[in-house]
Amino acid sequence: MKKSVFVLALIFGINFPVDSSALETANELLKRVDSKLMPESYEAYRRLINQEPNGKKKEYTFFTLKKGIDKVAMLYLSPASEKGRSTLRLGENMWLFIPNVNKPVRITSLQSVVGGVFNNADIMAVEYSAEYDAEYDSETPNERILNLKAKNKTVTYDKLKMWITKNGEYLRKVECYGSSGVLIKTLEFKDDKNFGGGIFRPSVIETHSPLYKDYRSTIIYEKIRAKKIQSEAFTLPFMGRLKEFQ
C-alpha cells in the first residue's frame, strides 16, 4: 500500500510532510546549505544586471568580502559613475561610503542603492542561519522544502520558503514574505558551477517580484574563493580603502 501511494506521489507531484525524526534537524540542514553557498571567509567578484520592462539594462560589478556569519563588505568597480563606492554590513546594520562625501552614511536593508528588484540585504546577503530558524514543510521527489521564520523583527523578511535539492543540499528557490504574509519576491538559484577549492554552488541568482511587474534583476558570480580576511576590512574607517584587498 505504501509503495503504491509513493508511486502515485511521483506521478502527480504530490508533496508529503517530511519525517524529521529520520533526518537531520531543519536548522542543521539550513546550516549545511549556508556552507555550500559561501565559505566562512571569502572574496568574490560579481555582476549585477537590472532589467526594466522596456528591455533597458544597467550593469554593476562588485568586489565582495565576507567574514563569519554576518559581516560583508563590498566595493563598486563599475560603472565609472559608481567606482570607488563601498557598502558595509554588520548584522542588520548597513552603511554606504561615497568617495566625494568621504563619510559613511547609514542605509537600510530594504533600500536598494543600485535600484532594481534586489535590495541591500539581498546584495549583501549573510548566512540564512544567522537570521532564521527553520522547520520542515514538505518534500517532493527531488527537493526538501523548509519554512524559515525570522529570529527577530529587524530581519528584512519575516518568513522564507526554501526549496533545497535532496542529493546535494543546493538551493533552487526562495520565496520571501512580509509579516502580513504577502509574497515580496522570489529568488531562483541556477547554473551550478565549480569555482575550485571545494566551492561548487549556483553561479546565478535571479529575482522577480509581484510588486515590480516585469522587472528582473540577476546576480552572477564570476569568481569566488575562500580567503582569510583581516577584521579591519569590516570597519567604518576602512570603507574607503577596500581596494587594498583586491
HUJO-V687627 format. One record per helix or strand of 2 or more residues. SS is the DSSP state (H for helix, E for strand). FROM is the first residue (numbers start at 1). TO is the last residue. If there is no record, write none. Layout:
BEGIN
ss->SS from->FROM to->TO
ss->SS from->FROM to->TO
END
This chain:
BEGIN
ss->H from->2 to->12
ss->H from->20 to->22
ss->H from->26 to->37
ss->E from->41 to->51
ss->E from->57 to->67
ss->E from->71 to->78
ss->E from->86 to->90
ss->E from->93 to->97
ss->E from->105 to->107
ss->H from->120 to->123
ss->H from->128 to->131
ss->E from->132 to->139
ss->E from->143 to->150
ss->E from->159 to->165
ss->E from->171 to->177
ss->E from->183 to->196
ss->E from->199 to->208
ss->E from->216 to->226
ss->H from->231 to->234
ss->H from->236 to->245
END
